[in-house]
């Protein structure tokens, strides 16, 4: 098991306290729940994020739609990236959408996916702007291979799309070289966070396989923190157990940043 981020808070924050914090949403800021629409940010986590964002740049990168994650967090002056980084918006007119030319392909695949898992109890198709998710968290274990086969058949007919596997979800996205890692690097460069004197250390906290792209992208230039209670292969350097521990860590980080200002 990789070491706890709590044990290395001083090293993670650095002596200067010049950091930028990038966060996943589901499983990181909120617990994983059986119905994704029920995953709302707690008041205490929202306040923690507000206090952190008052001191350092903060961005939230989610597989959710941009408008969905922004509505759930409701904090101005931070950056939001929906659809695994394909749809980015932030203060002062920051805006980027990747692979808009693939939207008609996604519409075609969506129609097929709505038909494919038909008859599999608990399977749920969710269309996002730049992806299509097929959730199987509420599917009986014996029926999961049927869901995977159905998604695989649709994916095979649409070579312009690629399949990714998340926690109890299969998802189809545009088959281009773009992911959360590319989005984080783009944000660092676009926001000028690497060109300032001394530079800013990026910290990325996430729990899912799509967050591994960001961990790898920041391997030589920042810190990756995996949210997990189990030992597993990861490109992250440190870990936190669950969203509750993420909140405590962010509070401790904010307190350290506040002390550095004195």
Secondary structure, DSSP 8 states (H G I E B T S, - for coil): ---BGGGGHHHHHTTT--EEEEE-SBTTTB---SSGGG----HHHHHHHHHHHTTSEEEEE-SS-HHHHHHHH--TTSEEEEGGGTEEE-STT-EEE--GGGHHHHHHHHHHHHHHTTT-TT-EEEE-SSEEEEE-TTS-GGGHHHHHHHHHHHHHH-TTEEEEEETTEEEEEE-SS--HHHHHHHHHHHTTTTTSTT--EEEEEE-STTHHHHHHHTTTTEEEEEE-SS----S-SEEESSHHHHHHHHHHHHHHHHHHH-
